[in-house]
């Protein structure tokens, strides 16, 4: 370990991959160009079953094809490709949960990339939790950076997250999220607001030009944020020790809000590092709709509104059910019969009946 590394807090960067190797490799090419000196990348593969793990390891060995940007406007973030090989290892879930402390595997050949086979499709929270537990087990973690695999990052993205975290010890920090295909437009200024009456979140400053970001915007974001958007979330070790892991029963959607609500009770809040730039493809791995069917993601977007409301905003449950029923009626009028049927069931049954379960 170099002197520069020893002076910098250790960060574990956790990505969840599910049948998204092409996106993951593009992300990794940019992550390994970060100017921050002390990190390890952990890719948690949610039983992709499509050769994703093998492709990632071939990339690390320098045996895979060169990775190019899907958006040419962002080619500078991964050109030229980083030198290979990247020291890497593959672990099973069981191996990851019994891995030796970091001190026993230090040195120039210590893995900078660890791929963990999680053994199943555990969803966003479940996959991330495997990576977080691995990082905790290593014993040298100061932060975990949860980063979506369908992102590419600016070289200074992590450095700016760390700088904002050092200002206040009790914060979870988000990045400037920019639409990958519209690289001058905000997906979110790091965070989102939440309406418990509607059980709907709104990314802050979504659709606004990146050029509008300034100190006043940062102040507004941190005053109004309900949670940090999970596509890029820097979490300090103290948060994990006091609050715990993400709730994995959501599978997809609302995990960040649940985590933030639990964190708020322990004195943690959301923060925003405007200079931390992350370009996000948005929804690349949530699954496409099958013919005349709702995708799992679409079903969970209804179900988890009930779950989060019951847990934290129970006073609003009647209005949330009423709103979902109204959305079901609009879907019916639009001829979206499968969506209307499912939404009506959620509104009426309030997510209590077993047949509403949609997890794989």
C-alpha positions as CSV (number, residue, x, y, z in Angstrom):
1,X,0.0,0.0,0.0
2,X,1.4,3.4,-1.0
3,X,1.6,6.4,1.4
4,X,-1.1,8.1,-0.5
5,X,-3.4,5.1,-0.1
6,X,-2.8,4.8,3.6
7,X,-3.8,8.4,4.1
8,X,-7.1,8.0,2.2
9,X,-10.1,6.3,3.8
10,X,-10.8,2.9,2.3
11,X,-13.9,2.8,0.1
12,X,-15.6,-0.4,-1.2
13,X,-17.5,0.3,-4.5
14,X,-20.4,-2.1,-4.8
15,X,-22.2,-2.8,-8.1
16,X,-25.1,-5.3,-8.6
17,X,-25.1,-7.1,-11.9
18,X,-28.0,-9.0,-13.3
19,X,-27.6,-9.9,-17.0
20,X,-25.9,-6.6,-17.6
21,X,-22.3,-7.4,-18.3
22,X,-22.0,-4.9,-21.2
23,X,-23.2,-2.1,-18.9
24,X,-21.0,-3.3,-16.0
25,X,-17.9,-3.4,-18.1
26,X,-18.4,0.1,-19.3
27,X,-18.9,1.2,-15.7
28,X,-15.8,-0.6,-14.6
29,X,-13.7,1.0,-17.2
30,X,-14.6,4.4,-15.7
31,X,-14.4,3.3,-12.1
32,X,-10.9,2.1,-12.4
33,X,-9.9,5.6,-13.8
34,X,-11.0,7.3,-10.6
35,X,-8.5,9.7,-9.1
36,X,-9.3,8.5,-5.6
37,X,-6.4,6.3,-4.4
38,X,-7.8,3.7,-2.1
39,X,-10.7,1.6,-3.2
40,X,-11.8,-2.0,-4.1
41,X,-14.6,-2.8,-6.4
42,X,-17.2,-5.5,-5.5
43,X,-19.5,-6.8,-8.2
44,X,-22.4,-8.8,-6.9
45,X,-23.8,-11.0,-9.6
46,X,-27.4,-11.9,-9.0
47,X,-27.3,-15.3,-10.7
48,X,-27.3,-13.8,-14.2
49,X,-26.8,-17.2,-15.8
50,X,-25.7,-15.6,-19.0
51,X,-21.9,-15.7,-18.7
52,X,-21.7,-12.3,-17.0
53,X,-19.1,-13.4,-14.4
54,X,-16.9,-15.0,-17.1
55,X,-17.1,-11.9,-19.2
56,X,-16.1,-9.6,-16.3
57,X,-13.2,-11.8,-15.3
58,X,-12.0,-12.0,-19.0
59,X,-12.1,-8.2,-19.1
60,X,-10.1,-8.0,-15.9
61,X,-7.5,-10.4,-17.4
62,X,-7.2,-8.3,-20.5
63,X,-8.7,-11.1,-22.6
64,X,-12.0,-9.5,-23.5
65,X,-12.7,-7.1,-26.4
66,X,-12.1,-3.4,-25.9
67,X,-14.9,-1.6,-24.2
68,X,-16.3,1.4,-26.0
69,X,-18.9,4.0,-24.9
70,X,-22.5,3.3,-25.9
71,X,-22.8,7.1,-26.1
72,X,-19.9,8.6,-28.1
73,X,-20.2,11.9,-26.3
74,X,-19.0,10.1,-23.1
75,X,-16.1,8.3,-24.8
76,X,-13.6,10.4,-23.0
77,X,-14.6,8.8,-19.7
78,X,-13.2,5.4,-20.8
79,X,-10.7,6.1,-23.5
80,X,-8.1,4.7,-23.6
81,X,-9.2,1.6,-21.8
82,X,-7.4,1.1,-18.5
83,X,-4.3,-1.2,-18.5
84,X,-4.9,-4.8,-17.8
85,X,-4.8,-7.2,-16.0
86,X,-6.7,-5.9,-13.0
87,X,-6.1,-8.2,-10.0
88,X,-9.4,-9.9,-9.6
89,X,-11.1,-12.9,-7.8
90,X,-14.4,-14.7,-7.9
91,X,-16.0,-15.7,-4.7
92,X,-19.2,-17.6,-3.8
93,X,-21.6,-16.1,-1.4
94,X,-20.3,-18.5,1.3
95,X,-16.7,-17.5,0.6
96,X,-17.6,-13.8,0.7
97,X,-19.2,-14.2,4.1
98,X,-16.1,-15.9,5.6
99,X,-13.4,-14.0,3.8
100,X,-10.2,-13.2,5.8
101,X,-9.6,-9.6,7.0
102,X,-7.9,-7.3,4.5
103,X,-4.5,-7.3,6.2
104,X,-3.9,-10.9,5.3
105,X,-4.1,-10.1,1.5
106,X,-2.4,-6.7,1.1
107,X,0.2,-6.0,-1.5
108,X,0.3,-5.2,-5.3
109,X,-1.4,-8.4,-6.3
110,X,-4.3,-8.1,-3.8
111,X,-7.6,-8.1,-5.7
112,X,-8.8,-4.7,-6.7
113,X,-11.9,-6.3,-8.1
114,X,-14.0,-9.0,-6.4
115,X,-16.9,-10.7,-8.1
116,X,-19.3,-12.4,-5.8
117,X,-21.8,-15.0,-7.0
118,X,-24.8,-14.3,-4.8
119,X,-26.5,-17.6,-5.6
120,X,-29.8,-16.1,-6.7
121,X,-31.7,-13.0,-7.9
122,X,-31.7,-11.1,-4.7
123,X,-32.9,-7.8,-6.1
124,X,-31.2,-4.4,-5.6
125,X,-31.0,-4.4,-1.8
126,X,-30.2,-8.1,-1.4
127,X,-27.4,-7.9,-3.9
128,X,-25.9,-4.8,-2.3
129,X,-26.2,-6.3,1.1
130,X,-24.0,-9.2,0.1
131,X,-21.3,-6.6,-1.0
132,X,-21.7,-4.5,2.1
133,X,-21.3,-7.6,4.4
134,X,-18.2,-8.6,2.4
135,X,-16.7,-5.1,2.9
136,X,-17.5,-5.1,6.6
137,X,-15.8,-8.5,7.0
138,X,-12.6,-7.1,5.5
139,X,-12.3,-4.9,8.5
140,X,-10.8,-1.8,6.8
141,X,-13.9,-0.2,5.3
142,X,-14.6,3.5,6.0
143,X,-17.3,3.9,3.3
144,X,-19.3,1.9,0.9
145,X,-20.2,3.5,-2.4
146,X,-23.3,1.9,-3.9
147,X,-23.2,2.5,-7.6
148,X,-25.6,1.3,-10.3
149,X,-23.9,-0.9,-12.9
150,X,-25.6,1.0,-15.7
151,X,-23.6,4.2,-15.0
152,X,-20.3,5.7,-16.0
153,X,-18.5,8.1,-13.7
154,X,-16.3,11.2,-13.9
155,X,-12.7,10.5,-12.6
156,X,-13.3,12.9,-9.7
157,X,-16.7,11.5,-8.7
158,X,-15.6,9.6,-5.6
159,X,-13.2,12.3,-4.5
160,X,-16.0,14.8,-4.4
161,X,-18.3,12.4,-2.5
162,X,-15.6,11.9,0.2
163,X,-15.0,15.7,0.4
164,X,-18.7,16.3,1.1
165,X,-18.8,13.5,3.6
166,X,-15.9,14.9,5.6
167,X,-17.8,18.2,6.1
168,X,-20.5,16.4,8.1
169,X,-20.0,12.9,9.6
170,X,-23.7,12.1,9.8
171,X,-24.6,12.2,6.1
172,X,-25.2,9.8,3.2
173,X,-24.1,11.6,0.1
174,X,-25.5,11.5,-3.5
175,X,-24.0,12.5,-6.8
176,X,-25.2,14.7,-9.6
177,X,-27.0,12.1,-11.7
178,X,-27.1,12.9,-15.4
179,X,-29.0,11.1,-18.1
180,X,-26.6,9.0,-20.0
181,X,-28.2,9.7,-23.4
182,X,-28.7,13.4,-22.7
183,X,-25.5,14.3,-21.0
184,X,-26.4,17.9,-20.2
185,X,-29.7,17.1,-18.5
186,X,-30.2,16.1,-14.8
187,X,-31.8,12.9,-13.8
188,X,-31.5,14.1,-10.2
189,X,-29.5,16.5,-8.1
190,X,-28.4,13.6,-6.0
191,X,-31.6,13.1,-4.0
192,X,-35.4,12.8,-4.3
193,X,-38.4,14.3,-2.5
194,X,-41.3,12.1,-1.4
195,X,-45.0,12.6,-1.1
196,X,-46.5,10.2,1.5
197,X,-50.0,11.1,0.4
198,X,-49.3,9.9,-3.1
199,X,-46.6,7.4,-2.1
200,X,-44.5,8.8,-5.0
201,X,-41.0,10.1,-5.2
202,X,-39.7,12.8,-7.4
203,X,-36.0,13.2,-8.3
204,X,-34.9,16.7,-7.4
205,X,-34.4,19.0,-10.4
206,X,-35.1,16.2,-12.9
207,X,-35.0,17.4,-16.5
208,X,-33.2,20.6,-15.6
209,X,-29.9,21.6,-17.3
210,X,-26.8,20.5,-15.5
211,X,-25.5,24.1,-15.9
212,X,-28.1,25.3,-13.4
213,X,-26.3,23.7,-10.5
214,X,-24.9,26.2,-8.0
215,X,-24.5,26.7,-4.2
216,X,-28.1,27.7,-3.8
217,X,-29.3,24.6,-5.6
218,X,-27.2,22.5,-3.3
219,X,-28.7,24.2,-0.2
220,X,-32.3,23.6,-1.5
221,X,-31.5,19.9,-2.3
222,X,-30.2,19.2,1.2
223,X,-33.1,21.0,2.8
224,X,-35.8,19.2,0.9
225,X,-34.3,15.7,0.2
226,X,-36.1,12.7,1.6
227,X,-33.4,10.3,0.5
228,X,-30.3,9.9,-1.7
229,X,-31.1,8.2,-5.1
230,X,-29.6,4.8,-5.0
231,X,-27.8,5.0,-8.4
232,X,-24.9,6.7,-6.5
233,X,-24.9,6.6,-2.7
234,X,-21.8,7.1,-0.5
235,X,-22.6,5.5,2.9
236,X,-20.2,5.8,5.9
237,X,-19.4,2.8,8.1
238,X,-21.1,4.5,11.1
239,X,-24.4,4.5,9.2
240,X,-24.3,0.8,8.6
241,X,-23.2,0.0,12.1
242,X,-26.0,2.1,13.7
243,X,-28.8,1.6,11.1
244,X,-28.1,-1.8,9.6
245,X,-28.3,-3.1,6.1
246,X,-31.0,-2.3,3.5
247,X,-34.3,-4.0,3.8
248,X,-34.2,-6.6,1.1
249,X,-37.9,-7.6,1.1
250,X,-38.6,-4.7,-1.3
251,X,-36.5,-6.4,-4.0
252,X,-36.7,-3.3,-6.1
253,X,-37.8,0.3,-5.4
254,X,-38.2,2.2,-2.1
255,X,-35.2,0.6,-0.4
256,X,-33.3,3.9,-0.3
257,X,-36.3,5.7,1.3
258,X,-36.7,2.9,3.9
259,X,-33.0,3.2,4.7
260,X,-33.2,7.0,4.9
261,X,-36.2,6.9,7.3
262,X,-34.4,4.4,9.6
263,X,-31.2,6.6,9.3
264,X,-33.1,9.7,10.2
265,X,-34.1,8.1,13.5
266,X,-30.4,7.6,14.2
267,X,-29.4,11.1,13.4
268,X,-28.3,10.7,9.7
269,X,-29.5,12.9,6.8
270,X,-29.1,13.2,3.1
271,X,-26.4,15.3,1.4
272,X,-25.4,16.2,-2.1
273,X,-22.0,16.5,-3.8
274,X,-22.7,18.6,-6.9
275,X,-19.3,18.1,-8.5
276,X,-19.6,14.3,-8.3
277,X,-20.8,13.5,-11.8
278,X,-22.4,10.2,-12.6
279,X,-24.1,9.4,-16.0
280,X,-27.0,7.0,-15.6
281,X,-28.7,4.9,-18.2
282,X,-31.8,4.6,-16.0
283,X,-33.6,1.3,-15.6
284,X,-31.3,-0.8,-17.8
285,X,-31.5,-3.9,-15.6
286,X,-35.1,-3.8,-14.2
287,X,-36.4,-6.1,-16.9
288,X,-38.5,-5.6,-19.9
289,X,-42.3,-6.1,-20.2
290,X,-43.2,-9.5,-21.6
291,X,-46.0,-9.6,-24.2
292,X,-49.3,-8.5,-22.6
293,X,-47.8,-8.9,-19.1
294,X,-46.5,-6.5,-16.4
295,X,-42.8,-6.7,-15.6
296,X,-41.7,-7.5,-12.1
297,X,-40.5,-3.8,-11.9
298,X,-44.0,-2.5,-12.8
299,X,-45.7,-4.8,-10.2
300,X,-43.3,-3.8,-7.5
301,X,-43.8,-0.1,-8.2
302,X,-47.4,-0.6,-7.0
303,X,-46.8,-3.1,-4.3
304,X,-44.0,-1.3,-2.5
305,X,-45.9,1.9,-2.3
306,X,-48.2,0.0,0.1
307,X,-45.3,-1.6,2.0
308,X,-43.4,1.7,2.6
309,X,-46.7,3.5,3.6
310,X,-47.5,0.8,6.2
311,X,-44.1,1.0,7.7
312,X,-43.5,4.7,7.9
313,X,-46.6,6.7,6.9
314,X,-49.5,4.6,8.1
315,X,-51.8,7.7,8.6
316,X,-51.9,8.0,4.8
317,X,-52.7,4.4,3.9
318,X,-56.3,5.0,2.9
319,X,-55.4,7.9,0.6
320,X,-52.6,5.9,-1.0
321,X,-54.9,3.0,-1.6
322,X,-57.5,5.4,-3.1
323,X,-54.8,6.9,-5.4
324,X,-53.7,3.5,-6.6
325,X,-57.4,2.6,-7.3
326,X,-57.7,5.9,-9.4
327,X,-54.5,5.0,-11.3
328,X,-56.0,1.5,-12.0
329,X,-59.1,3.1,-13.3
330,X,-57.1,5.3,-15.7
331,X,-55.2,2.3,-16.9
332,X,-58.5,0.5,-17.5
333,X,-59.7,3.4,-19.6
334,X,-56.4,3.3,-21.6
335,X,-56.9,-0.4,-22.4
336,X,-54.1,-1.5,-20.1
337,X,-56.1,-4.3,-18.6
338,X,-53.3,-6.3,-17.0
339,X,-52.0,-3.2,-15.2
340,X,-55.5,-2.1,-14.2
341,X,-56.3,-5.6,-12.8
342,X,-53.1,-5.7,-10.7
343,X,-53.4,-2.2,-9.4
344,X,-57.0,-2.8,-8.3
345,X,-55.8,-5.9,-6.4
346,X,-53.1,-3.9,-4.7
347,X,-55.5,-1.1,-3.7
348,X,-58.2,-3.4,-2.5
349,X,-56.2,-6.2,-0.8
350,X,-53.5,-3.8,0.5
351,X,-50.7,-6.1,-0.3
352,X,-51.9,-8.8,2.2
353,X,-52.8,-11.7,-0.1
354,X,-49.9,-14.1,-0.9
355,X,-50.9,-14.3,-4.6
356,X,-49.8,-10.7,-5.0
357,X,-46.2,-11.7,-4.3
358,X,-44.1,-11.1,-7.4
359,X,-40.5,-11.8,-6.4
360,X,-38.7,-14.4,-8.5
